[in-house]
Amino acid sequence: MDDAFQAASQPAPQPSVADATDRFDDPLPAQSVHFAVPPQRTLTWRVNASSTLRVHAAPVWVTRARSPYDHWLKPGESLRLERGERIWLSTEADFPARLSITSAWRPPFAGVRRCMERLAAWLALLALRRPRET
């Protein structure tokens, strides 16, 4: 009885940080685009940001540009896509395949702001390096 009491009074082991990050590897916040691939049709998509393609209904055939391999994804499966990649999607099912592409959310004009910050830092460095004329 004492052993049962001691076991109950000890704290439960906590999951490690690695376990927690494996489950939540997508950065937050995220944006998702949900769409359907009509039966017997092929759609093309150019990936603007690194993202994850998830299949929700009907098997999907994914072809990547510059890749010798094709992928057959079943509902519930996902595929990691890299920025700049072009993919072709099709299904041979009798009903539309539902998919989603999820990527990290970037505020509007984030790229422009980052370029302006880099330019300002470069100009500041240039001003510091320039010898002063007296």
C-alpha positions in Angstrom: 0.0 0.0 0.0 2.9 2.4 0.7 4.3 1.7 -2.8 1.0 2.6 -4.4 0.8 5.8 -2.3 4.4 6.8 -3.3 3.8 6.1 -7.0 0.6 8.2 -6.9 2.3 11.1 -5.1 5.2 11.3 -7.6 4.6 13.7 -10.5 4.0 12.2 -13.9 7.0 12.3 -16.3 6.8 15.3 -18.6 7.2 14.9 -22.4 10.5 16.1 -23.7 10.8 19.3 -25.7 11.7 17.3 -28.8 8.4 15.4 -28.5 6.5 18.7 -28.3 8.2 20.3 -31.2 7.7 17.3 -33.4 4.0 17.6 -33.1 3.9 21.3 -33.8 6.6 21.7 -36.5 4.5 24.2 -38.5 5.2 27.8 -37.6 2.3 29.9 -36.4 0.4 31.8 -37.6 -0.2 29.9 -40.8 -2.3 30.5 -43.9 -4.1 27.8 -45.8 -5.6 27.6 -49.2 -8.2 24.9 -49.7 -9.2 23.8 -53.2 -10.5 20.9 -55.2 -9.1 19.0 -58.1 -11.9 18.0 -60.5 -12.0 14.4 -61.6 -10.0 13.5 -64.7 -8.4 17.0 -64.8 -4.9 18.3 -64.2 -4.1 21.5 -62.3 -0.8 23.2 -62.0 0.5 25.2 -59.0 3.6 27.3 -58.5 4.6 27.3 -54.8 5.2 30.9 -53.6 6.4 29.9 -50.1 7.7 26.7 -48.5 4.5 24.8 -47.6 2.8 21.5 -46.9 0.3 19.9 -49.3 -2.4 17.9 -47.5 -4.9 15.6 -49.1 -8.4 15.5 -47.6 -10.5 13.4 -50.0 -9.6 11.1 -52.9 -6.1 9.9 -53.9 -4.0 12.6 -55.7 -1.2 12.2 -58.2 1.5 14.8 -57.7 4.2 15.5 -60.3 7.0 17.9 -59.4 9.0 19.8 -62.0 12.7 18.7 -62.3 11.9 15.5 -60.3 12.0 12.0 -61.7 9.5 10.8 -59.1 5.7 11.1 -59.0 3.8 10.8 -55.7 0.5 9.2 -55.0 -1.0 10.7 -51.9 -3.9 9.1 -50.1 -6.4 11.1 -47.9 -4.6 12.1 -44.7 -1.1 12.1 -46.2 1.0 15.2 -46.8 3.9 16.4 -48.9 6.4 19.1 -48.1 6.9 21.6 -51.0 9.7 24.1 -51.4 9.4 27.7 -52.5 9.6 28.2 -56.3 8.6 24.6 -57.1 6.0 23.9 -59.8 3.7 20.9 -59.2 0.9 19.2 -61.3 -2.1 17.7 -59.5 -4.6 15.2 -60.8 -7.0 12.5 -59.5 -8.5 9.5 -61.2 -11.4 9.3 -58.7 -15.0 9.8 -59.8 -15.3 12.8 -57.4 -13.2 15.9 -56.8 -10.1 15.5 -54.6 -10.0 18.1 -51.8 -6.6 19.5 -50.8 -5.0 22.3 -48.8 -1.7 24.0 -49.0 -0.5 25.5 -45.7 2.4 27.9 -45.3 3.7 30.4 -42.7 1.8 33.7 -42.8 3.8 36.7 -43.8 2.5 40.2 -43.3 1.8 42.2 -46.4 4.9 43.8 -47.9 7.2 41.9 -45.5 9.7 41.3 -48.3 9.8 45.0 -49.2 10.3 45.9 -45.5 13.1 43.4 -45.2 14.8 44.8 -48.3 14.5 48.4 -47.0 16.0 47.3 -43.6 18.9 45.7 -45.4 19.5 48.8 -47.6 19.4 51.0 -44.5 22.0 48.8 -42.7 24.2 48.7 -45.8 24.0 52.5 -46.1 24.9 52.9 -42.4 27.9 50.6 -42.9 29.0 52.6 -46.0 28.7 55.9 -44.1 30.8 54.5 -41.2 33.6 53.2 -43.5 33.8 56.4 -45.6 36.7 58.5 -44.4 35.7 61.9 -43.2 37.0 64.9 -45.2 38.1 67.9 -43.2 
